[in-house]
């Protein structure tokens, strides 16, 4: 996927701000399949602020790589606030980064239900030593690529807010 110029410019500014603050980022991605880390690492010099990324598409990967409790997934599902929060916490625990962003959702075209429709995405954002923030978006059935692209944009916003909130 080629990212729009505006998104690349925003990512560049974000990375510069993180590097200036001496902070690093870890991503934990499901429905985006690594697109957040892909955008960030597409920017020259990104290694100053990107520590690592996890693509945990399967439930097993969420459990094994990020330490998401199996009971959380069983009780709430992979696409849930609880899982997104646990993914962000697990990404921090499994890395040396200062800030984690996580995403889990249903990009479509299938896989949705009345309760969890296509276009539903849960985000987690955690700063080491701080609370985990949650964001829920219901983009609607915009098509797989558009749901994923909007998810990347909202993940950037969460990372920007985490930096401002210090």
Secondary structure as GFF3:
##gff-version 3
##sequence-region A 1 166
A	DSSP	alpha_helix	5	21	.	.	.	ID=ss1
A	DSSP	beta_strand	25	29	.	.	.	ID=ss2
A	DSSP	alpha_helix	35	41	.	.	.	ID=ss3
A	DSSP	three_ten_helix	46	48	.	.	.	ID=ss4
A	DSSP	beta_strand	50	55	.	.	.	ID=ss5
A	DSSP	alpha_helix	59	66	.	.	.	ID=ss6
A	DSSP	alpha_helix	70	76	.	.	.	ID=ss7
A	DSSP	alpha_helix	81	93	.	.	.	ID=ss8
A	DSSP	beta_strand	99	105	.	.	.	ID=ss9
A	DSSP	beta_strand	120	127	.	.	.	ID=ss10
A	DSSP	beta_strand	132	138	.	.	.	ID=ss11
A	DSSP	alpha_helix	144	165	.	.	.	ID=ss12
###
